[in-house]
Amino acid sequence: MKMTVNNKAKILITLFMIGLMGMLIVNTIVFTHIHQLDDGTIVEHAHPYNKANDSAPLKTHHHSNAELFFFQNSNILFLVAFMSLGMVFSVKKKKNSFDFILEHSLTYINLHKERAPPVS
């Protein structure tokens, strides 16, 4: 199989996405923790942090609202990016070609010369 630039790019992007997915899985397994916000809402998310300094069930390090939004939706963002790339690479370029087919046919017309038209 001949490797084209397009095939090499697909393989590299596929390997990158597999590696990124592996990192997200490991991050979720190792660094998942919960916070309690000021209004009592409990938020669960995952990101690398120093677990040695914080052994309480509710973690004390703080995040901005934008950080919490990003951490909670990072898996969805990855899924959307993965599906978008999959759709882009699955579209095949179609080669447009036009074939002109000329058909000739002779039509036999029987005039029925020896009969009169039907009476109405």
C-alpha positions in Angstrom: 0.0 0.0 0.0 1.4 3.3 -1.1 1.5 5.9 1.8 0.4 9.3 0.6 0.7 12.5 2.6 -3.1 12.4 3.3 -2.8 8.8 4.7 0.2 9.8 6.9 -1.7 12.8 8.2 -4.7 10.6 9.1 -2.4 8.1 10.9 -0.6 10.9 12.9 -3.9 12.5 13.9 -5.4 9.1 14.8 -2.4 8.3 17.0 -2.5 11.8 18.6 -6.2 11.4 19.4 -5.6 7.9 20.9 -2.8 9.3 23.1 -5.0 12.3 24.1 -7.9 10.0 25.0 -5.5 7.8 27.1 -4.3 10.9 29.0 -7.9 11.9 29.6 -8.8 8.5 31.0 -5.7 8.4 33.3 -6.5 12.0 34.4 -10.0 11.0 35.3 -8.9 7.9 37.2 -6.1 9.5 39.2 -7.2 13.1 39.8 -11.0 13.1 40.2 -12.1 15.1 43.2 -15.0 17.2 44.4 -15.4 20.8 45.7 -18.3 22.4 47.6 -19.0 25.8 46.3 -20.1 28.8 48.5 -23.8 28.2 47.6 -23.6 24.5 48.7 -23.3 23.0 45.1 -21.0 20.1 44.8 -18.8 19.9 41.7 -16.9 16.9 40.6 -14.1 17.2 38.1 -10.6 16.0 37.3 -7.3 17.8 36.8 -3.7 17.2 38.0 -3.0 18.7 41.5 -0.8 17.9 44.5 -2.8 15.2 46.3 -0.3 15.0 49.2 -1.3 18.4 50.6 -5.0 17.9 50.6 -6.5 14.7 52.0 -9.9 16.0 52.9 -12.9 14.6 51.0 -13.9 18.1 49.9 -10.8 19.8 48.3 -9.8 23.2 49.4 -8.0 24.6 46.3 -10.2 27.0 44.4 -11.2 27.5 40.8 -12.9 30.3 38.8 -16.2 29.6 37.2 -14.5 29.4 33.7 -12.1 26.7 35.0 -14.9 24.6 36.5 -16.9 24.9 33.3 -13.8 23.7 31.3 -13.0 20.8 33.6 -16.5 19.5 33.6 -16.9 19.7 29.9 -13.5 18.6 28.7 -14.7 15.1 27.9 -17.5 16.5 25.8 -15.1 18.9 24.0 -12.9 15.9 23.2 -15.8 13.9 21.9 -17.0 16.7 19.6 -13.4 17.2 18.3 -13.0 13.5 17.7 -16.3 13.2 15.8 -15.6 16.3 13.8 -12.3 15.0 12.6 -13.8 11.6 11.9 -16.5 13.3 9.7 -13.9 15.4 7.9 -11.7 12.4 7.0 -14.6 10.2 6.1 -15.8 12.5 3.3 -14.3 11.3 0.1 -13.7 13.6 -2.8 -15.7 12.5 -5.7 -14.2 12.8 -9.1 -16.7 14.4 -11.4 -16.9 12.9 -14.8 -19.5 13.2 -17.4 -20.3 10.5 -19.8 -22.3 11.5 -22.7 -24.2 8.6 -24.2 -25.8 9.1 -27.5 -28.7 6.8 -28.2 -30.1 6.5 -31.7 -33.2 4.6 -32.3 -35.3 4.2 -35.4 -39.0 4.3 -34.8 -41.2 2.3 -37.1 -44.4 4.0 -37.8 -47.2 1.8 -39.1 -49.6 4.0 -40.8 -52.2 1.3 -41.5 -52.8 2.7 -45.0 -55.4 0.1 -46.0 -57.9 0.9 -43.2 -60.2 3.8 -42.6 -60.2 5.7 -39.3 -62.6 4.4 -36.7 -66.2 5.8 -36.8 -67.1 7.9 -33.8 
